[in-house]
Amino acid sequence: MRQIRTDLNLIFIAIVTIVLTVSGAFSYYRTQAQLEHELSEFKQSLTIQLQNVLPGVM
């Protein structure tokens, strides 16, 4: 009985660890893509603003 309880606990811990790892990785990559997109938009917006303010330099 003790061995079965230990085995089930280890399986449960492994499953929870895998689920949390996958969830964290998904969240990380989704956030990274979102931030890169926002940075690209900001860069484009800033370039347009600078072209309006400093037309001769740009």
C-alpha positions in Angstrom: 0.0 0.0 0.0 2.8 2.4 0.8 4.5 1.8 -2.5 1.3 2.5 -4.5 0.8 5.8 -2.6 4.4 6.9 -3.3 4.1 5.9 -7.0 0.8 7.8 -7.4 2.3 10.9 -5.7 5.3 10.8 -8.0 3.1 10.5 -11.1 0.9 13.3 -9.9 3.9 15.5 -9.2 5.3 14.7 -12.7 2.0 15.5 -14.4 1.6 18.8 -12.6 5.2 19.7 -13.3 4.7 19.0 -17.0 1.5 20.9 -17.2 3.0 23.9 -15.5 6.1 23.8 -17.7 4.1 23.7 -20.9 1.8 26.5 -19.6 4.7 28.7 -18.7 6.5 28.1 -22.0 3.3 28.9 -23.9 2.8 32.1 -21.9 6.4 33.1 -22.3 6.5 32.7 -26.1 3.1 34.4 -26.5 4.2 37.4 -24.4 7.5 37.6 -26.3 5.7 37.7 -29.6 3.3 40.4 -28.3 6.1 42.5 -27.0 8.1 42.2 -30.2 5.0 43.3 -32.2 4.4 46.3 -29.9 8.1 47.3 -30.2 7.9 47.1 -34.0 4.7 49.3 -34.0 6.4 51.8 -31.6 9.5 51.9 -33.8 7.4 52.6 -36.9 5.3 55.3 -35.1 8.5 57.0 -33.8 10.0 56.9 -37.3 6.9 58.6 -38.7 6.9 61.2 -36.0 10.6 62.0 -36.5 10.1 62.3 -40.3 7.4 64.9 -39.6 9.5 66.9 -37.1 12.8 66.5 -38.9 12.0 66.1 -42.6 15.5 67.1 -43.9 17.4 64.8 -41.6 15.4 61.7 -42.1 
